[in-house]
Amino acid sequence: MLIQENVALAPLTTMGVGGPARYFVEATSTDEVREAVRYADAHRLPLFILGGGSNLIVSDRGWPGLVLKMAILGINHRHGRGTAYFDAGAGEEWDGFVAATVAHNCAGVECLSGIPGSIGGTPVQNVGAYGQEVAETIDSLVALDLKSGEEQEFDKEDCGFAYRTSVFNTRQRGRYVILRVTFALKHDGEPKMAYRDLQKYFSNRGSARTLANVREAVRQIRASKSMLITPGDEDARSAGSFFKNPVVSAKQFEELKRRAASQNLAIPRYPALDAQKKVPAAWLVEHSGFSKGYGNGAVGISRKHALAIVNRGRATAAEIVAFSDEIRRRVQESWGIQLEPEPVFVG
Ligand SMILES: Cc1cc2nc3c(=O)[nH]c(=O)nc-3n(C[C@H](O)[C@H](O)[C@H](O)COP(=O)(O)OP(=O)(O)OC[C@H]3O[C@@H](n4cnc5c(N)ncnc54)[C@H](O)[C@@H]3O)c2cc1C
């Protein structure tokens, strides 16, 4: 196992900002993960687990300890009665895994096509898009407990999944290294067509609603919003949505409606968000003075998606954080709502 020094982290993230890792190691097996953890313990180094780097803002100073790049690979699958179980190494690329499940005609993650990052990153924030979340299909996972040094199996219920959260980014943040994840998918199942954008795509084209076509549709819709990492697309140099959709109380929603009405505006309603008492963060951002394409320095808002803060080249982490703070302040002033960032801030 090779421990490297002063490794630049910016190129290992989709946002492309931040300083170096003081020490850096790639772990391709559980034994290598254990060895890296022992190294960090012995040298009293703070440990950070890096997946695909698609949900990170790394500080300009970098990470003062050891960065462990998760690189455990391998996908196996077995069939039960109508259910197909897929075990995947945490270092596998997520979208390649989705492609494999669709190729085996298994339903359950097709709407999550095109999300960047690793298998191990998906349970952390319970990745979701187009009406699906990994919480619906994760059967169990195995993680190394950094406190006890033991491997621990988590059933879905142990993971504490909710909107963009799990125990791994809340109560137990930093305690576990996810090694493998098992998904339970439906063999020959129907694709999920809950989202309006997807329904529109199919009614415009009249193509068959197969898993493969839904995967392709999701990828095309994502590409049109720069939510697919496409070489040369500057608006995709982001960490995805920068803010979560805020969950509001009935009282807060009434206040929001009142403020909107005083400006002759109406808060858009989406059934999926309504059901969870969420309001669209993108609308709040756009109606606080930050339209798509805003900003002409190194940092701005994507021209195709109001929730994506993009690095337009040579931005620093400090500039990104200052810009996101400005958006949060303006949304708070205009609408009385505190936006919560979605990416993880490192160092
Ligand atoms: C263009 C774009 C579009 C996106 N679209 C979506 C979307 O539609 N829906 C959505 O939910 N997200 C989206 N994201 C965010 C991101 O892709 C997901 O959150 C992804 O699952 C992060 O995985 P990662 O491997 O890149 O994790 P990283 O960014 O490397 O890490 C994120 C966090 O997870 C932890 N982590 C990663 N791997 C492990 C592991 N093996 N064990 C323990 N902890 C680990 C890290 O320590 C860190 O705290 C998007 C991002 C981009 C850039």
The ligand as a Tripos MOL2 file, in Angstrom:
@<TRIPOS>MOLECULE
LIG
   53    58     1     0     0
SMALL
NO_CHARGES

@<TRIPOS>ATOM
      1 C1        -23.3810   17.1020  -11.5710 C.3       1 LIG1
      2 C2        -23.8330   16.4960  -10.2650 C.ar      1 LIG1
      3 C3        -25.1280   16.0100  -10.1410 C.ar      1 LIG1
      4 C4        -25.5620   15.4260   -8.9180 C.ar      1 LIG1
      5 N1        -26.8390   14.9730   -8.8380 N.ar      1 LIG1
      6 C5        -27.2850   14.4320   -7.6670 C.ar      1 LIG1
      7 C6        -28.6340   13.9650   -7.5510 C.ar      1 LIG1
      8 O1        -29.4120   14.0060   -8.4870 O.2       1 LIG1
      9 N2        -29.0370   13.4630   -6.3490 N.ar      1 LIG1
     10 C7        -28.1890   13.3810   -5.2850 C.ar      1 LIG1
     11 O2        -28.6310   12.9020   -4.2250 O.2       1 LIG1
     12 N3        -26.9070   13.8060   -5.3680 N.ar      1 LIG1
     13 C8        -26.4250   14.3330   -6.5200 C.ar      1 LIG1
     14 N4        -25.1390   14.7960   -6.6140 N.ar      1 LIG1
     15 C9        -24.2570   14.7130   -5.4360 C.3       1 LIG1
     16 C10       -23.3210   13.4870   -5.4100 C.3       1 LIG1
     17 O3        -23.1100   12.9850   -6.7020 O.3       1 LIG1
     18 C11       -23.8430   12.3410   -4.5470 C.3       1 LIG1
     19 O4        -24.0520   12.7860   -3.2290 O.3       1 LIG1
     20 C12       -22.8620   11.1560   -4.5220 C.3       1 LIG1
     21 O5        -23.5020   10.0210   -3.9810 O.3       1 LIG1
     22 C13       -21.5980   11.4150   -3.7030 C.3       1 LIG1
     23 O6        -20.7800   10.2680   -3.8080 O.3       1 LIG1
     24 P1        -19.2110   10.3710   -3.8750 P.3       1 LIG1
     25 O7        -18.6930    8.9850   -3.9800 O.co2     1 LIG1
     26 O8        -18.7870   11.3190   -4.9460 O.co2     1 LIG1
     27 O9        -18.8870   10.9470   -2.4340 O.3       1 LIG1
     28 P2        -17.8260   12.0760   -2.0410 P.3       1 LIG1
     29 O10       -18.2280   13.3650   -2.6550 O.co2     1 LIG1
     30 O11       -16.4520   11.5930   -2.3050 O.co2     1 LIG1
     31 O12       -18.0820   12.1340   -0.4640 O.3       1 LIG1
     32 C14       -19.2770   12.6320    0.0600 C.3       1 LIG1
     33 C15       -19.3830   12.2240    1.5430 C.3       1 LIG1
     34 O13       -19.5320   10.8110    1.6270 O.3       1 LIG1
     35 C16       -18.4840   10.2470    2.3930 C.3       1 LIG1
     36 N5        -18.1240    8.9570    1.7930 N.ar      1 LIG1
     37 C17       -17.9080    8.6890    0.4850 C.ar      1 LIG1
     38 N6        -17.6240    7.3800    0.3340 N.ar      1 LIG1
     39 C18       -17.6570    6.8180    1.5670 C.ar      1 LIG1
     40 C19       -17.4390    5.4930    2.0760 C.ar      1 LIG1
     41 N7        -17.1130    4.4720    1.2890 N.pl3     1 LIG1
     42 N8        -17.5610    5.2990    3.4220 N.ar      1 LIG1
     43 C20       -17.8890    6.3160    4.2430 C.ar      1 LIG1
     44 N9        -18.1040    7.5740    3.8280 N.ar      1 LIG1
     45 C21       -17.9880    7.8230    2.4960 C.ar      1 LIG1
     46 C22       -17.3330   11.2480    2.3220 C.3       1 LIG1
     47 O14       -16.4600   11.0990    3.4250 O.3       1 LIG1
     48 C23       -18.1170   12.5500    2.3400 C.3       1 LIG1
     49 O15       -18.4890   12.8650    3.6500 O.3       1 LIG1
     50 C24       -24.6730   15.3590   -7.8210 C.ar      1 LIG1
     51 C25       -23.3610   15.8660   -7.9540 C.ar      1 LIG1
     52 C26       -22.9520   16.4200   -9.1620 C.ar      1 LIG1
     53 C27       -21.5510   16.9400   -9.2920 C.3       1 LIG1
@<TRIPOS>BOND
     1     1     2 1
     2     2     3 ar
     3     2    52 ar
     4     3     4 ar
     5     4     5 ar
     6     4    50 ar
     7     5     6 ar
     8     6     7 ar
     9     6    13 1
    10     7     8 2
    11     7     9 ar
    12     9    10 ar
    13    10    11 2
    14    10    12 ar
    15    12    13 ar
    16    13    14 ar
    17    14    15 1
    18    14    50 ar
    19    15    16 1
    20    16    17 1
    21    16    18 1
    22    18    19 1
    23    18    20 1
    24    20    21 1
    25    20    22 1
    26    22    23 1
    27    23    24 1
    28    24    25 2
    29    24    26 1
    30    24    27 1
    31    27    28 1
    32    28    29 2
    33    28    30 1
    34    28    31 1
    35    31    32 1
    36    32    33 1
    37    33    34 1
    38    33    48 1
    39    34    35 1
    40    35    36 1
    41    35    46 1
    42    36    37 ar
    43    36    45 ar
    44    37    38 ar
    45    38    39 ar
    46    39    40 ar
    47    39    45 ar
    48    40    41 1
    49    40    42 ar
    50    42    43 ar
    51    43    44 ar
    52    44    45 ar
    53    46    47 1
    54    46    48 1
    55    48    49 1
    56    50    51 ar
    57    51    52 ar
    58    52    53 1
@<TRIPOS>SUBSTRUCTURE
     1 LIG1         1 GROUP 0 **** ****
